[in-house]
Amino acid sequence: MMLKIAGVLLCFVFIGIVAATSIKRKRSAGSKVVSLSQVKKMRSTAAHEGKSKGQKCSSCKEPGKKLTFYATNDGRVIGVCSTCKPAVERQGLLPL
């Protein structure tokens, strides 16, 4: 009789622990959600402060404000700044 009571009590304790951890996980999972308005706001402020340097040129690796994209012969896409553009056009690559 004592074993049955101990077994039932142990089951209740186990179920209580599982329920408590699942509730805690559900509450903490909500903190991982980021609203898109916050992300847009952060990006716009970074661009105004000069922190956003843009993409880098595939040839010289300098961050360029305006890149022209080309498809290479093996199918890769490269972005080239205005200073590296003549070298890429001599290779016969066409802009995308």
DRENPA-3360 file (N, C-alpha, C; in nm, 2 decimals, always signed):
BEGIN
1 = MMLKIAGV = +0.08/-0.12/+0.00/+0.00/+0.00/+0.00/+0.09/+0.13/+0.00 ~ +0.19/+0.12/+0.08/+0.29/+0.24/+0.09/+0.36/+0.26/-0.05 ~ +0.39/+0.15/-0.12/+0.45/+0.16/-0.25/+0.36/+0.22/-0.35 ~ +0.23/+0.19/-0.35/+0.14/+0.25/-0.44/+0.13/+0.40/-0.42 ~ +0.12/+0.44/-0.29/+0.11/+0.58/-0.26/+0.24/+0.66/-0.30 ~ +0.35/+0.60/-0.27/+0.48/+0.66/-0.31/+0.49/+0.67/-0.46 ~ +0.45/+0.57/-0.53/+0.45/+0.57/-0.68/+0.36/+0.67/-0.74 ~ +0.24/+0.69/-0.68/+0.14/+0.79/-0.73/+0.20/+0.93/-0.70;
9 = LLCFVFIG = +0.26/+0.95/-0.58/+0.32/+1.07/-0.54/+0.43/+1.11/-0.63 ~ +0.51/+1.01/-0.66/+0.63/+1.03/-0.75/+0.58/+1.07/-0.89 ~ +0.47/+1.01/-0.94/+0.41/+1.05/-1.07/+0.36/+1.19/-1.07 ~ +0.30/+1.23/-0.97/+0.25/+1.37/-0.96/+0.36/+1.47/-0.96 ~ +0.47/+1.44/-0.89/+0.58/+1.53/-0.88/+0.65/+1.54/-1.02 ~ +0.66/+1.43/-1.09/+0.72/+1.43/-1.22/+0.63/+1.51/-1.32 ~ +0.50/+1.49/-1.32/+0.41/+1.56/-1.41/+0.42/+1.71/-1.37 ~ +0.43/+1.75/-1.25/+0.44/+1.89/-1.21/+0.57/+1.95/-1.26;
17 = IVAATSIK = +0.68/+1.88/-1.26/+0.81/+1.93/-1.31/+0.80/+1.95/-1.46 ~ +0.74/+1.85/-1.53/+0.73/+1.86/-1.68/+0.64/+1.98/-1.71 ~ +0.53/+2.00/-1.65/+0.44/+2.11/-1.68/+0.51/+2.24/-1.65 ~ +0.58/+2.25/-1.54/+0.65/+2.38/-1.50/+0.75/+2.41/-1.61 ~ +0.83/+2.32/-1.65/+0.94/+2.35/-1.75/+0.88/+2.38/-1.89 ~ +0.76/+2.32/-1.92/+0.70/+2.35/-2.05/+0.64/+2.49/-2.05 ~ +0.59/+2.53/-1.94/+0.54/+2.67/-1.93/+0.65/+2.77/-1.93 ~ +0.76/+2.74/-1.87/+0.88/+2.83/-1.87/+0.93/+2.84/-2.01;
25 = RKRSAGSK = +0.94/+2.73/-2.09/+0.99/+2.74/-2.23/+0.90/+2.82/-2.31 ~ +0.77/+2.81/-2.30/+0.67/+2.89/-2.38/+0.69/+3.04/-2.35 ~ +0.71/+3.08/-2.23/+0.73/+3.22/-2.19/+0.86/+3.27/-2.25 ~ +0.97/+3.19/-2.24/+1.10/+3.24/-2.29/+1.10/+3.24/-2.44 ~ +1.02/+3.16/-2.51/+1.02/+3.15/-2.65/+0.97/+3.28/-2.71 ~ +0.88/+3.34/-2.64/+0.82/+3.47/-2.69/+0.92/+3.58/-2.69 ~ +1.03/+3.57/-2.62/+1.13/+3.68/-2.62/+1.22/+3.67/-2.74 ~ +1.22/+3.56/-2.81/+1.30/+3.55/-2.93/+1.23/+3.61/-3.05;
33 = VVSLSQVK = +1.11/+3.65/-3.04/+1.04/+3.72/-3.15/+1.08/+3.86/-3.16 ~ +1.12/+3.91/-3.28/+1.15/+4.05/-3.30/+1.06/+4.11/-3.40 ~ +1.00/+4.22/-3.37/+0.91/+4.28/-3.46/+0.98/+4.35/-3.58 ~ +0.92/+4.34/-3.69/+0.99/+4.40/-3.81/+1.01/+4.55/-3.81 ~ +0.92/+4.61/-3.74/+0.93/+4.76/-3.73/+1.06/+4.80/-3.65 ~ +1.10/+4.72/-3.55/+1.22/+4.75/-3.48/+1.34/+4.73/-3.57 ~ +1.34/+4.62/-3.65/+1.45/+4.59/-3.73/+1.47/+4.70/-3.84 ~ +1.36/+4.75/-3.90/+1.36/+4.85/-4.00/+1.41/+4.98/-3.94;
41 = KMRSTAAH = +1.37/+5.01/-3.82/+1.42/+5.13/-3.75/+1.57/+5.12/-3.72 ~ +1.62/+5.01/-3.68/+1.76/+4.99/-3.65/+1.84/+5.01/-3.78 ~ +1.79/+4.95/-3.89/+1.86/+4.96/-4.02/+1.87/+5.10/-4.07 ~ +1.75/+5.17/-4.06/+1.75/+5.31/-4.11/+1.84/+5.40/-4.02 ~ +1.85/+5.38/-3.89/+1.93/+5.47/-3.81/+2.08/+5.43/-3.84 ~ +2.11/+5.31/-3.87/+2.25/+5.27/-3.90/+2.29/+5.33/-4.03 ~ +2.20/+5.34/-4.13/+2.24/+5.40/-4.26/+2.26/+5.55/-4.24 ~ +2.18/+5.61/-4.16/+2.20/+5.76/-4.14/+2.32/+5.79/-4.07;
49 = EGKSKGQK = +2.37/+5.70/-3.98/+2.48/+5.73/-3.90/+2.61/+5.69/-3.97 ~ +2.60/+5.63/-4.09/+2.72/+5.59/-4.16/+2.77/+5.46/-4.12 ~ +2.71/+5.38/-4.04/+2.75/+5.25/-4.00/+2.74/+5.15/-4.11 ~ +2.64/+5.16/-4.19/+2.62/+5.07/-4.30/+2.71/+5.11/-4.42 ~ +2.80/+5.02/-4.45/+2.90/+5.05/-4.56/+2.86/+4.98/-4.69 ~ +2.75/+4.90/-4.69/+2.71/+4.84/-4.81/+2.79/+4.71/-4.84 ~ +2.77/+4.66/-4.96/+2.83/+4.54/-5.00/+2.97/+4.57/-5.05 ~ +3.06/+4.46/-5.04/+3.20/+4.48/-5.09/+3.21/+4.44/-5.23;
57 = CSSCKEPG = +3.30/+4.50/-5.30/+3.33/+4.47/-5.44/+3.40/+4.33/-5.44 ~ +3.36/+4.25/-5.54/+3.42/+4.11/-5.54/+3.56/+4.11/-5.58 ~ +3.61/+4.22/-5.65/+3.75/+4.22/-5.70/+3.84/+4.28/-5.59 ~ +3.81/+4.41/-5.55/+3.90/+4.48/-5.46/+3.86/+4.47/-5.32 ~ +3.75/+4.42/-5.29/+3.70/+4.40/-5.15/+3.67/+4.53/-5.08 ~ +3.66/+4.64/-5.15/+3.63/+4.77/-5.09/+3.48/+4.79/-5.08 ~ +3.43/+4.84/-4.97/+3.28/+4.86/-4.97/+3.24/+4.97/-5.07 ~ +3.15/+4.94/-5.16/+3.11/+5.03/-5.26/+2.97/+5.08/-5.24;
65 = KKLTFYAT = +2.94/+5.20/-5.28/+2.80/+5.25/-5.27/+2.72/+5.19/-5.38 ~ +2.77/+5.18/-5.50/+2.70/+5.12/-5.61/+2.78/+5.02/-5.68 ~ +2.72/+4.90/-5.68/+2.79/+4.78/-5.75/+2.71/+4.74/-5.87 ~ +2.78/+4.70/-5.97/+2.72/+4.64/-6.09/+2.74/+4.49/-6.08 ~ +2.64/+4.41/-6.10/+2.65/+4.27/-6.08/+2.66/+4.20/-6.22 ~ +2.75/+4.10/-6.22/+2.78/+4.03/-6.34/+2.77/+3.88/-6.31 ~ +2.74/+3.80/-6.41/+2.74/+3.65/-6.40/+2.87/+3.60/-6.47 ~ +2.95/+3.52/-6.39/+3.07/+3.47/-6.44/+3.04/+3.35/-6.53;
73 = NDGRVIGV = +3.14/+3.29/-6.60/+3.13/+3.18/-6.69/+3.09/+3.05/-6.61 ~ +3.12/+3.04/-6.49/+3.09/+2.92/-6.41/+2.96/+2.94/-6.33 ~ +2.89/+3.05/-6.35/+2.75/+3.07/-6.29/+2.75/+3.15/-6.17 ~ +2.86/+3.19/-6.12/+2.86/+3.27/-5.99/+2.82/+3.42/-6.03 ~ +2.77/+3.49/-5.93/+2.73/+3.63/-5.94/+2.84/+3.71/-5.86 ~ +2.89/+3.81/-5.93/+2.99/+3.90/-5.86/+2.94/+4.04/-5.87 ~ +2.97/+4.12/-5.77/+2.94/+4.26/-5.77/+3.07/+4.34/-5.78 ~ +3.07/+4.43/-5.87/+3.19/+4.50/-5.90/+3.17/+4.65/-5.89;
81 = CSTCKPAV = +3.26/+4.72/-5.83/+3.25/+4.87/-5.82/+3.29/+4.94/-5.95 ~ +3.28/+5.07/-5.95/+3.30/+5.14/-6.08/+3.45/+5.14/-6.12 ~ +3.54/+5.13/-6.02/+3.68/+5.12/-6.06/+3.73/+4.99/-6.12 ~ +3.66/+4.88/-6.07/+3.70/+4.75/-6.12/+3.61/+4.71/-6.24 ~ +3.51/+4.79/-6.28/+3.42/+4.76/-6.39/+3.49/+4.74/-6.52 ~ +3.59/+4.82/-6.56/+3.65/+4.80/-6.69/+3.72/+4.66/-6.70 ~ +3.78/+4.62/-6.60/+3.86/+4.49/-6.60/+3.76/+4.38/-6.62 ~ +3.64/+4.39/-6.56/+3.54/+4.28/-6.57/+3.48/+4.28/-6.71;
89 = ERQGLLPL = +3.46/+4.40/-6.77/+3.41/+4.41/-6.90/+3.50/+4.36/-7.01 ~ +3.64/+4.37/-6.98/+3.74/+4.32/-7.07/+3.73/+4.17/-7.08 ~ +3.69/+4.10/-6.97/+3.67/+3.96/-6.96/+3.55/+3.91/-7.05 ~ +3.47/+4.00/-7.09/+3.35/+3.97/-7.17/+3.23/+3.93/-7.09 ~ +3.23/+3.97/-6.96/+3.11/+3.94/-6.88/+3.00/+4.04/-6.90 ~ +2.88/+3.99/-6.91/+2.77/+4.08/-6.93/+2.70/+4.12/-6.80 ~ +2.65/+4.24/-6.78/+2.58/+4.27/-6.65/+2.45/+4.21/-6.64 ~ +2.41/+4.18/-6.52/+2.27/+4.12/-6.50/+2.17/+4.23/-6.50;
% end
